[in-house]
C-alpha cells in the first residue's frame, strides 16, 4: 500500500480536543505521522485540516494562511442593533489582542488583522456573524473586546471554523466517514477515499512554481539550495521574497522556499533558499547519489564501514625501534620510595607484630 502524503479536512465534533482527533486519525489510517493545522477548542467545531505523512512538514505553512469562522456571541445586557453593527465594523482592520489565559502561546500584546465581518444576524442579545481573519486571531477574545467597546460584557457562545487557507467545508468529512472510506480502500475500493484525500501538490495550486532538472533532485534532497543551472522553467513571474513551490518535471513537489532574486534578474547566484524539503535523500542502487560519479574514497556499492583497511603488522620500519617493555610497577614504586625517603605506614607495628609471633614460638 502506497504511502499517504497529503491532507484530510475533518469535521471536528463538539467535545474532544484537536490532539485527540490526531490520535483517532492516526489509528484509523494506521500511519505514524499525523498533525492538525490550527488548534480548535474542545467546544468549537468545523474545519480541522489533518496533515498526513510528509505533509506534516507543511503545517506551519498552511497555518500562516487566513481562516474564516461563523461565531455566535451573547451580550450580557441589551445593546441597540445600530450600536452592535457600528462596533463590529470598528474591529475590521488591525486590532490588538492579548491571548487568553488558556492558550498555547505567551500572553503578550499582539497585532492581528480582521479582513471582514459579514452576514451579521441579531436576535435580542445574541449576534451571529462571519469573520475572516489572520491566523492566530482568538475569536473568544474578539467577542470579549467587542462587548467592552459596546459598553457591556460579551462572550462567545458557539464557534465553527469554515475555512483554513484553501481548505473549505466543500471537502469536509466526519471521523466515521474517514473510517468507512479507509475500510473500503483496504478492500480495493478507493473512489471515496481518493475523492476526499487532498494531495500535497493541490496545496500549491496558486503558488509560483519552479521546475528543476532531474540532475538537481539529488542535491536538493540533501539540502542544497537551488542555483540557475538546475532550473528548467519558472511560472508566474515570482519576485524576491515570494514563496515558491519547487517541482520536478512530473509535477512532484520537492520542497518550498523563498526567492532570493526577481525571476528576471537570475544570474550565477542561488535562486531559492529552501525552508522545507519533502523528499527523502536520493541514493542510487550502487550506493552513490544519482547523477554523480563514484569517487575514489568509497568504493561503489559499499559503505565506508564495510571496507577493510590495511592494518600495520608486527614488523616496523628499520628506523623505528620497538620500545622496551616497562618493568614491573612494583619495582618502579620501590625505587621512587627509596629516593624520597618514603616509609610505609605502620611499618614498625607490623615488624613488632611479627617479632611477638616469633617469641611465642
C-alpha positions as CSV (number, residue, x, y, z in Angstrom):
1,X,0.0,0.0,0.0
2,X,1.4,3.4,-1.0
3,X,2.4,6.0,1.5
4,X,-0.1,8.7,2.2
5,X,1.3,12.3,1.9
6,X,-1.5,14.8,1.9
7,X,-4.4,16.2,3.8
8,X,-7.9,15.4,5.0
9,X,-10.5,18.0,6.1
10,X,-12.1,16.6,9.2
11,X,-15.3,18.0,10.6
12,X,-14.2,18.3,14.3
13,X,-17.0,17.3,16.6
14,X,-18.0,19.1,19.8
15,X,-16.1,17.9,22.8
16,X,-12.7,16.3,22.0
17,X,-9.5,18.3,21.7
18,X,-7.7,18.7,18.5
19,X,-4.9,16.4,19.7
20,X,-7.5,13.7,20.4
21,X,-8.6,13.9,16.8
22,X,-4.9,13.5,15.8
23,X,-4.8,10.2,17.7
24,X,-8.0,8.9,16.2
25,X,-6.9,9.7,12.6
26,X,-3.6,8.0,13.3
27,X,-5.4,4.9,14.5
28,X,-7.9,4.9,11.6
29,X,-5.2,5.2,8.9
30,X,-2.5,3.2,10.6
31,X,0.1,5.8,10.0
32,X,2.7,7.4,12.3
33,X,2.9,11.0,11.1
34,X,-0.3,12.9,11.7
35,X,-0.8,16.5,12.8
36,X,-3.5,19.2,12.7
37,X,-3.4,22.7,11.3
38,X,-4.7,25.3,13.7
39,X,-6.0,24.1,17.1
40,X,-9.7,24.3,17.8
41,X,-11.1,24.5,21.3
42,X,-13.0,21.4,22.6
43,X,-16.2,23.5,22.3
44,X,-15.5,24.5,18.7
45,X,-16.4,22.6,15.6
46,X,-15.7,22.6,11.9
47,X,-12.7,22.5,9.5
48,X,-9.7,20.8,11.1
49,X,-7.1,20.1,8.5
50,X,-5.2,16.9,9.2
51,X,-1.7,16.6,7.7
52,X,-0.6,13.0,6.8
53,X,2.9,11.8,6.2
54,X,5.3,14.3,4.6
55,X,2.5,16.9,4.6
56,X,3.2,17.3,8.4
57,X,6.2,19.4,7.3
58,X,3.8,21.9,5.8
59,X,1.7,22.5,8.9
60,X,3.4,25.8,9.7
61,X,2.9,26.9,6.1
62,X,-0.8,26.2,6.0
63,X,-1.2,27.7,9.4
64,X,0.0,31.1,8.1
65,X,-3.0,31.3,5.7
66,X,-6.2,33.2,6.7
67,X,-9.1,31.5,8.4
68,X,-12.8,32.0,8.5
69,X,-15.3,31.4,11.3
70,X,-19.0,31.6,12.0
71,X,-19.4,32.8,15.5
72,X,-22.4,33.3,17.9
73,X,-21.8,36.0,20.5
74,X,-24.0,36.8,23.5
75,X,-24.2,40.2,25.2
76,X,-24.9,40.3,29.0
77,X,-27.2,43.3,28.6
78,X,-29.4,44.9,25.9
79,X,-27.4,46.8,23.2
80,X,-29.1,48.7,20.3
81,X,-28.7,47.0,17.0
82,X,-27.2,50.1,15.4
83,X,-24.5,50.2,18.1
84,X,-23.7,46.5,17.6
85,X,-23.2,46.9,13.8
86,X,-21.2,50.0,14.4
87,X,-18.8,48.3,16.9
88,X,-18.4,45.3,14.6
89,X,-17.3,47.5,11.8
90,X,-14.8,49.2,14.1
91,X,-13.0,45.9,14.5
92,X,-12.3,45.4,10.8
93,X,-8.6,46.0,10.2
94,X,-5.6,45.7,12.5
95,X,-6.5,45.1,16.1
96,X,-4.6,44.5,19.4
97,X,-5.1,41.2,21.2
98,X,-3.8,39.5,24.3
99,X,-4.2,35.7,24.1
100,X,-6.5,34.2,26.8
101,X,-5.0,32.5,29.9
102,X,-5.7,29.1,28.5
103,X,-3.7,29.3,25.3
104,X,-0.6,27.7,23.9
105,X,1.3,30.9,23.3
106,X,2.8,33.6,25.5
107,X,0.3,36.2,26.8
108,X,1.9,39.2,25.2
109,X,0.2,42.0,23.2
110,X,0.0,41.2,19.5
111,X,-1.4,42.7,16.4
112,X,-3.8,40.7,14.2
113,X,-5.8,41.7,11.1
114,X,-9.6,41.2,10.7
115,X,-10.2,41.1,7.0
116,X,-14.0,41.2,7.1
117,X,-17.1,40.8,9.4
118,X,-20.2,39.9,7.4
119,X,-23.5,38.1,7.4
120,X,-24.5,39.7,10.7
121,X,-27.7,38.4,12.3
122,X,-29.1,39.9,15.5
123,X,-31.7,38.3,17.8
124,X,-32.1,40.0,21.2
125,X,-28.7,39.7,22.9
126,X,-27.4,37.1,20.5
127,X,-25.4,38.0,17.5
128,X,-24.2,35.7,14.8
129,X,-21.6,36.8,12.2
130,X,-19.0,35.5,9.8
131,X,-15.4,36.7,10.4
132,X,-12.4,36.3,8.1
133,X,-9.1,36.9,10.0
134,X,-5.4,36.5,10.1
135,X,-4.1,33.2,11.6
136,X,-3.5,33.4,15.3
137,X,-6.6,35.5,16.0
138,X,-8.6,34.5,19.1
139,X,-12.3,34.8,18.4
140,X,-13.2,34.3,22.0
141,X,-11.0,37.4,22.9
142,X,-12.5,39.2,19.9
143,X,-16.1,38.7,21.4
144,X,-14.9,40.0,24.8
145,X,-13.4,43.1,23.3
146,X,-16.5,43.9,21.2
147,X,-18.5,43.7,24.4
148,X,-16.2,46.2,26.1
149,X,-16.4,48.5,23.1
150,X,-20.2,48.4,23.3
151,X,-20.2,49.3,27.0
152,X,-21.1,45.9,28.4
153,X,-19.9,42.4,28.7
154,X,-20.0,39.8,25.9
155,X,-18.9,36.2,25.4
156,X,-18.6,33.7,22.6
157,X,-21.4,31.1,22.7
158,X,-20.5,29.0,19.7
159,X,-17.8,28.8,17.1
160,X,-17.4,26.9,13.8
161,X,-14.4,27.1,11.5
162,X,-15.4,27.1,7.8
163,X,-12.2,27.9,6.0
164,X,-8.4,27.3,6.5
165,X,-6.4,28.6,3.6
166,X,-7.5,26.6,0.5
167,X,-9.4,24.0,2.6
168,X,-13.2,24.6,3.0
169,X,-16.3,22.7,4.0
170,X,-16.8,21.6,0.4
171,X,-14.4,18.6,1.1
172,X,-15.1,18.0,4.8
173,X,-15.8,14.6,6.2
174,X,-16.5,13.2,9.7
175,X,-14.3,10.8,11.5
176,X,-16.8,8.0,10.9
177,X,-16.7,8.6,7.2
178,X,-12.9,8.6,7.2
179,X,-13.1,5.2,8.9
180,X,-15.5,3.9,6.4
181,X,-13.5,5.2,3.4
182,X,-10.3,3.6,4.8
183,X,-12.1,0.3,5.2
184,X,-13.2,0.4,1.6
185,X,-9.8,1.4,0.4
186,X,-8.2,-1.7,2.1
187,X,-10.8,-3.7,0.2
188,X,-9.7,-2.2,-3.1
189,X,-12.5,0.4,-3.4
190,X,-10.6,3.7,-3.4
191,X,-13.0,6.0,-5.1
192,X,-14.5,7.7,-2.0
193,X,-11.1,7.8,-0.2
194,X,-9.3,9.5,-3.2
195,X,-12.2,11.9,-3.6
196,X,-11.6,13.4,-0.2
197,X,-7.9,13.0,0.1
198,X,-6.0,16.2,-0.8
199,X,-2.5,15.5,-2.3
200,X,0.3,17.9,-1.4
201,X,0.5,19.4,-4.9
202,X,-3.0,20.8,-4.7
203,X,-2.0,22.9,-1.8
204,X,0.4,24.8,-4.1
205,X,-2.0,25.3,-7.0
206,X,-1.9,29.1,-6.5
207,X,1.9,29.3,-5.8
208,X,4.5,30.2,-8.4
209,X,6.4,27.1,-9.4
210,X,10.0,26.4,-10.4
211,X,10.6,23.2,-12.4
212,X,14.1,21.8,-11.9
213,X,16.2,19.4,-13.9
214,X,16.4,15.7,-13.0
215,X,20.2,16.2,-12.3
216,X,19.4,18.6,-9.5
217,X,17.0,16.4,-7.5
218,X,19.7,14.5,-5.6
219,X,21.4,17.8,-4.5
220,X,18.0,19.2,-3.4
221,X,17.2,16.1,-1.4
222,X,20.4,16.6,0.6
223,X,19.6,20.2,1.5
224,X,21.4,22.1,-1.3
225,X,20.0,25.4,-2.4
226,X,18.8,25.9,-6.0
227,X,21.1,27.6,-8.5
228,X,20.3,28.8,-12.1
229,X,22.0,25.7,-13.7
230,X,19.4,23.4,-12.1
231,X,16.3,25.3,-13.3
232,X,14.2,24.0,-16.2
233,X,11.3,26.6,-16.1
234,X,9.7,29.2,-14.0
235,X,6.0,30.1,-13.9
236,X,4.0,33.1,-12.7
237,X,7.0,35.5,-12.5
238,X,7.9,35.3,-8.8
239,X,9.6,38.3,-7.1
240,X,12.3,38.4,-4.5
241,X,10.8,37.2,-1.1
242,X,7.9,35.3,-2.7
243,X,7.3,31.8,-1.6
244,X,7.6,29.3,-4.4
245,X,7.0,25.6,-4.9
246,X,9.8,23.6,-6.4
247,X,8.7,20.6,-8.5
248,X,10.3,18.1,-10.9
249,X,9.2,17.6,-14.5
250,X,6.4,15.3,-13.4
251,X,4.9,18.0,-11.0
252,X,6.1,16.1,-7.9
253,X,6.6,18.6,-5.1
254,X,10.2,18.6,-3.9
255,X,10.1,21.4,-1.5
256,X,9.3,25.0,-0.8
257,X,11.4,28.1,-0.2
258,X,11.6,31.8,-0.9
259,X,13.0,33.6,-3.9
260,X,16.3,35.4,-3.3
261,X,16.1,37.4,-6.6
262,X,13.5,38.5,-9.0
263,X,12.7,36.0,-11.8
264,X,14.1,38.3,-14.4
265,X,17.4,39.0,-12.5
266,X,18.7,35.5,-12.2
267,X,22.4,35.3,-12.6
268,X,25.1,33.0,-11.1
269,X,23.8,33.4,-7.5
270,X,21.5,31.0,-5.9
271,X,17.8,31.5,-6.7
272,X,15.8,29.7,-4.0
273,X,16.5,29.4,-0.3
274,X,14.7,26.2,0.8
275,X,12.9,26.0,4.1
276,X,11.2,22.6,3.6
277,X,12.4,19.5,1.7
278,X,9.6,17.0,1.1
279,X,11.7,14.2,-0.5
280,X,14.0,11.6,1.1
281,X,17.7,11.7,0.3
282,X,18.2,10.2,-3.2
283,X,20.6,7.3,-3.2
284,X,21.1,5.0,-6.2
285,X,21.4,1.3,-6.1
286,X,25.2,1.4,-6.4
287,X,25.4,3.3,-3.2
288,X,26.2,6.7,-4.7
289,X,24.0,9.7,-5.2
290,X,22.1,9.9,-8.5
291,X,23.9,12.0,-11.1
292,X,27.3,11.6,-9.5
293,X,30.3,9.5,-10.5
294,X,31.7,7.1,-7.9
295,X,34.6,8.7,-6.1
296,X,37.9,7.1,-5.1
297,X,37.4,7.4,-1.4
298,X,34.5,5.0,-1.1
299,X,34.2,2.0,-3.4
300,X,31.0,1.9,-5.5
301,X,28.3,-0.3,-3.9
302,X,29.9,-0.4,-0.4
303,X,29.6,1.6,2.7
304,X,32.7,3.1,4.2
305,X,32.4,1.0,7.3
306,X,32.3,-2.2,5.2
307,X,35.7,-1.5,3.6
308,X,38.6,-3.2,5.3
309,X,41.7,-1.0,5.8
310,X,45.3,-2.3,5.9
311,X,46.5,-2.8,9.4
312,X,50.2,-2.5,10.4
313,X,51.8,-5.8,11.3
314,X,54.4,-6.6,13.9
315,X,57.3,-5.6,11.7
316,X,58.4,-2.0,11.9
317,X,60.4,0.3,9.7
318,X,64.1,0.0,10.2
319,X,64.3,3.5,11.6
320,X,61.6,2.7,14.2
321,X,62.7,0.6,17.1
322,X,60.2,-1.2,19.4
323,X,60.1,0.3,22.8
324,X,61.3,-1.8,25.7
325,X,58.7,-3.3,27.9
326,X,58.1,-1.4,31.1
327,X,59.4,-3.1,34.2
328,X,57.1,-4.3,36.8
329,X,55.3,-1.4,38.5
330,X,56.2,-2.8,41.9
331,X,60.0,-2.3,41.2
332,X,59.4,1.2,40.0
333,X,57.4,2.1,43.1
334,X,60.2,0.8,45.4
335,X,62.8,3.0,43.5
336,X,60.7,6.0,44.0
337,X,60.3,5.3,47.7
338,X,64.0,4.9,48.3
339,X,64.8,8.2,46.6
340,X,62.2,10.1,48.5
341,X,62.8,8.5,51.9
342,X,59.2,7.4,52.0
343,X,58.3,4.8,54.6
344,X,55.2,2.7,54.5
345,X,52.7,3.5,57.2
346,X,52.6,1.2,60.2
347,X,55.8,-0.5,59.1
348,X,57.2,-0.6,62.7
349,X,54.0,-2.0,64.1
350,X,54.0,-4.7,61.5
351,X,57.6,-5.7,62.4
352,X,56.8,-5.8,66.1
353,X,53.8,-8.0,65.5
354,X,56.0,-10.4,63.6
355,X,58.5,-10.4,66.4
356,X,55.9,-11.3,69.0
357,X,54.9,-14.2,66.9
358,X,58.4,-15.5,66.9
359,X,58.7,-15.1,70.7
360,X,55.6,-17.2,71.2
361,X,57.1,-20.0,69.3
